Amino acid sequence: MFTQCRLALCNTLQHNATHCNTLQHTATHCTQHTARNTLQHTVTRTATHCHTLQHTATHCNTLQHSTTHCNTLQHTETHCNTLQHTATHRNTLQHTATHCNTLKHTATHCNTLQHTATHCTQHSARNTL
């Protein structure tokens, strides 16, 4: 009976040891699997963050490019305003020059008429004497 008890106890211990080994093996796999999943999760999150950062960087580059274009457009607009102002003055000057030419032409006619009138007056005065 003692041998039988001892044999039963050995079997139980052996059975328990097998369970312990199985549990230990399972625990190792769980730890590795968890570590892998955690690592995979970290890698996925890091990749997502990298993608987000790349996306943000692309937006920043686009914004920088747009800002450069805006600055160029503002600079061009300033030049256009200056040119428009200059053109307005030029048109005014052209208009004034046209009036000046008309006035010169009229003055020439006045001088001619004055000269003619002087001759006519002198000629009439001679004829009346």
C-alpha positions in Angstrom: 0.0 0.0 0.0 2.8 2.3 0.8 4.3 1.6 -2.6 1.0 2.2 -4.2 0.6 5.5 -2.4 4.1 6.5 -3.3 3.4 5.6 -6.9 0.2 7.6 -6.9 2.0 10.5 -5.4 4.8 10.3 -8.0 2.2 10.1 -10.7 0.5 13.2 -9.3 3.8 15.0 -9.0 4.8 14.0 -12.5 1.4 15.1 -13.8 1.8 18.4 -11.9 5.3 18.9 -13.2 4.0 18.3 -16.8 1.4 20.9 -16.1 4.0 23.2 -14.7 6.2 22.7 -17.8 3.2 23.4 -20.1 2.3 26.5 -18.1 5.9 27.6 -18.2 6.0 27.0 -21.9 2.7 28.9 -22.4 3.9 31.7 -20.2 7.1 32.0 -22.3 5.0 32.1 -25.5 2.6 34.6 -23.9 5.5 36.8 -22.9 7.1 36.6 -26.3 3.8 37.1 -28.0 2.9 40.1 -25.7 6.4 41.5 -26.3 5.9 41.0 -30.0 2.5 42.6 -29.9 3.7 45.5 -27.8 6.7 45.9 -30.2 4.4 45.6 -33.2 2.0 48.1 -31.6 4.9 50.5 -30.8 6.2 50.1 -34.4 2.7 50.7 -35.8 2.2 53.7 -33.6 5.7 55.0 -34.5 5.0 54.5 -38.2 1.7 56.3 -37.8 3.5 59.2 -36.1 6.1 59.2 -38.8 3.5 59.3 -41.4 1.7 62.1 -39.6 5.0 64.0 -39.3 5.7 63.5 -43.0 2.2 64.7 -43.8 2.7 67.7 -41.6 6.1 68.4 -43.2 4.6 68.2 -46.6 1.9 70.7 -45.5 4.7 72.9 -44.0 6.6 72.8 -47.3 3.4 73.6 -49.2 2.7 76.5 -46.8 6.3 77.8 -47.2 6.0 77.5 -51.0 2.6 79.4 -50.8 4.1 82.0 -48.5 6.9 82.5 -51.0 4.4 82.9 -53.8 2.4 85.3 -51.6 5.5 87.4 -50.9 6.3 87.5 -54.6 2.8 88.5 -55.4 2.8 91.2 -52.8 6.1 92.4 -54.2 4.7 92.3 -57.7 1.5 94.1 -56.6 3.7 96.9 -55.1 5.5 97.2 -58.4 2.2 97.2 -60.2 0.9 100.0 -58.0 4.0 102.0 -58.6 3.8 101.4 -62.3 0.1 102.3 -62.3 0.9 105.5 -60.3 3.7 106.3 -62.8 1.4 105.6 -65.8 -1.2 107.9 -64.3 1.4 110.7 -64.0 2.6 109.8 -67.5 -0.9 110.1 -68.9 -1.4 113.4 -67.1 2.0 114.6 -68.5 1.0 113.4 -72.0 -2.3 115.2 -71.7 -0.5 118.4 -70.5 2.0 118.1 -73.3 -0.8 117.8 -75.8 -2.3 121.0 -74.3 1.1 122.6 -74.4 1.5 121.7 -78.1 -2.0 123.1 -78.8 -1.1 126.3 -76.9 2.2 126.6 -78.8 0.3 126.1 -82.1 -2.3 128.7 -81.1 0.5 131.1 -80.0 2.2 130.6 -83.4 -1.2 131.5 -85.0 -1.6 134.5 -82.7 1.9 135.7 -83.6 1.2 135.3 -87.3 -2.1 137.1 -86.9 -0.5 139.8 -84.8 2.2 140.2 -87.5 -0.4 140.3 -90.2 -2.5 142.8 -88.2 0.6 145.0 -87.8 1.3 144.9 -91.5 -2.4 145.5 -92.3 -2.4 148.5 -89.9 0.8 149.9 -91.3 -0.4 149.3 -94.8 -3.8 150.9 -94.0 -2.1 153.8 -92.4 0.0 154.4 -95.4 -2.9 154.2 -97.7 -4.9 156.7 -95.7 -2.1 159.2 -95.7 
